[in-house]
Amino acid sequence: MEEHAAASTDFDNGTLHQSASADFDVRELRTCLGAFVTGVTVITTVDRVGSLHGLTANSFNSVSLEPPLILWSLQIKARSYPVFGKAERFTINIRAADQVALAKRFAGPTQDKFQGVPVTYGIGGLPLINDCAAYLECRKEAVYPGGDHAVFLGRVEAMQRSDRKPLAFGGGKYMVVHPHDLGAFSLDLGLTSTAQVDAVRIARPVVEELSRQLDMTVGLAVWGNHGPTIIQWEEGSQPLAVTLRTGLVLPLLTSATGLVFAAYLPPPLTEGFIQAELTAAAQKRTGEGPKTREQAEAMLQDVRNRGIARAIATIVPSVNEQGINAFSAPIFNGNGVPVFALTVMGHSGCFDGSWQNPCLAQLKDVAKQLSQRLGYDEGSAFEAT
């Protein structure tokens, strides 16, 4: 492995001093730093002729509350460095969990990054990208040298915050965040808070690895107060054109994820949701999903017989406009109760929705292994009646 000499730096009275230090492999250092999970921002400004500029950065942090100061850093060789170096103001757009595509857009070499991106304008005419988790409008206080980067210090002059969940970045990939104790998730399933956290800790890296191996979008869901609730998404190299976000609640009878919980959870937990969906479907008379109790029961029995649920060309209002094919498998705990639904999905035009899809064997195998790690004994499986 080739190693590169690194230097330690000291800043004194505006002068950067370098001193020899240990040798580091740059890629290894980057990987190590990636263990520190950060938020994701897009920094925006406007140049002297009124052109908009923006870039994705996770090198953002708070400095002081009194006065309100923040910092971020930019590589000196970056094409946007001269613009930000001369700008008097910049805005920190803290990305929301469903804005991965925008984060990637502003991280790339696209010439007109703002084309088609809805914005509003704040102090000094600087763009605020719509639907972010939060905004900090800043005046540049100073710029300090920092090796191959420049560190921008900003004074916050205005701020906004929404209730949208923030996007995270770590280990070289975009991530989502969730509360450590998962809030009210799975409270009806006989799990203590510690057991919930342990179960998620075990499942999360497995979901990431399955997505990597299949190069498909994989989701992990729990049973929440409002039904099947997504707590993790991992996208493949061809992301779905859907509104992916943690906390997304899916329908019970028209999503593969929902069918898993409907098929295996104790009926008292699901009865009200099932009846509400059947009533709505009967009123519409058309569209996806079963219209009668008999049709619903037949679908759920098929899920139990196969050990896996399927949804074909599904469209969930406000989530996706193009049909999605999906397969979902239950993950049981030691009591034989499904605590997770593990779902693999893709656009119906390019993801095989037949039962011959080769990814099904791997999906079922991963779900079985996770169930065993959570103490599940196949002989003690809960059987819905």
Buried (B, 14 or more C-beta within 10 A) or exposed (E): EEEEEBEEEEEEEEEEEEEEEEEBBEEEEEEEEBEEEBBBBBBBBBBEEEEBBBBBBBBBEEBEEEEBBBBBBBBBEBEBBEBBEEBEBBBBBBBBBBBBEBBEBBBEEEEEBBEEBEBEEBEBEBBBBEEBBBBBBBEBBEBBBBBEBBBBBBBBBEEBEEEBBBBBBBEEBBBBEBEEEBBEBBBBBEBEBEBBBBBBEBBBEBBBEBBBEBEBBBBBBBBBEEBBBBBBBBBBEEEBEBEBBBBBBBBBBBBBBBBBBBBBBEEEBBEEBBEBBBEBBEEEEEEBBBBEEEBBEEBBEBBBEBBBBBBEBBBBEEBBEEBBBBBBBBBBBBBBBBBBBBBBBBBBEEBBBEEEBEBBEEBBEBBBEBBBBBBBEEEEBBEBE
